[in-house]
Amino acid sequence: MLVMKRLAEGSKANSDDLNCLNTCTTCGICTENCPSGVDPPQSIEDARRILVSSGTMTDTQSSLSERANFSGNVLGDSSSRIGWLRDQRGLPHKADLVYFVGCLASYRYPDIAAKTFDILRRFGAALLPDEKCCGSPLLRTGFDARELIDSNLTQIKDMGAKTLITGCAGCYTTLKNSYPDEFEVLSVPEFLAEHISELNLKPLELTVTYHDPCHLGRRHKIYDGPRKVIEAICDLKEMKANRNQSRCCGGGGGVRSGYRDLSLGMARKRLLDVPAGVDYIVTSCPLCIRNLNDAGGDGKVIDLVDLVSEAIQAIGK
């Protein structure tokens, strides 16, 4: 906050200032605990935007922006965004429900994308014909995401979509806050909780814990939905720090891409909150899955949809 004050008073940003501002994951736990009601993450994002607009940024920030705007995804992947979809025939051109997949699920967790769409398709969900990055990584790191947002908006309107459902916490915040208020936005956990009686879930002999993604939990207070779904399937044992006090996985705000050691250190600290005797760490954010598994989760960190899919599959066993 002092760095931002000094910059606002006219000082030039040096490398230390950039590192100070760019090592914040914007997780919001400071806001949650601030007795004065200050919102530092919003100030951080504003400061990043002012600096970027003046050409002041790190090489990592610059590369991230170039990848997203050139390829339509933050990973710079040139392959098909729906390569995970086994049968691409007969996708509807009009639909009330649209599954917004997100970059990480599309390119790094195609199994999660496929499982999610298998479930949502039962309720009539469709896909955007040429989905782009929602814009979250650009907005968090100080860039304008209008080109990506406009492309997605045109497709949403052309499809006549009334509700967008996404399994990415970052996409959820962006679709909810940075897109026009012209359609409903639901997270996958919210949708599953609303339709839990229609899923015919079979209980599993598992004990899991749940990691609250910052963009779903503290940012939007989505705590009960995912827990309702988990408790319909198996036993839930809470982490030491949970709900509004949940520790960040360390991946957000551009920190994973720009400061990997710091990011993984935060993830390792979060893993210390995992209670003993759990089979899986369940979450609802592909970035949390990636960072926690890379930091020592060793594949035990799974998506809520993985758990639901297993419970649905178990019916036929």
Secondary structure, 3 states (H helix, E strand, C coil): CHHHHHHHCCCCCCHHHHHHHHCCCCCCHHHHHCCCCCCHHHHHHHHHHHHHHCCCCCHHHHHHHHHHHHHCCCCCCCCCCCCCCCCCCCCCCCCCEEEECCHHHHHCCHHHHHHHHHHHHCCCCECCCCCCCCCHHHHHCCCCCHHHHHHHHHHHHHHCCCEEEECCHHHHHHHHHCCCCCCEEEEHHHHHHHCHHHCCCCCCCCEEEECCCCCCCCCCCCCHHHHHHHHCCCEECCCCCCHHHCCCCCCCCCHHHHCHHHHHHHHHHHHCCCCCCCCEEEECCHHHHHHHHHHHHCCCEEEHHHHHHHHHHHHHC
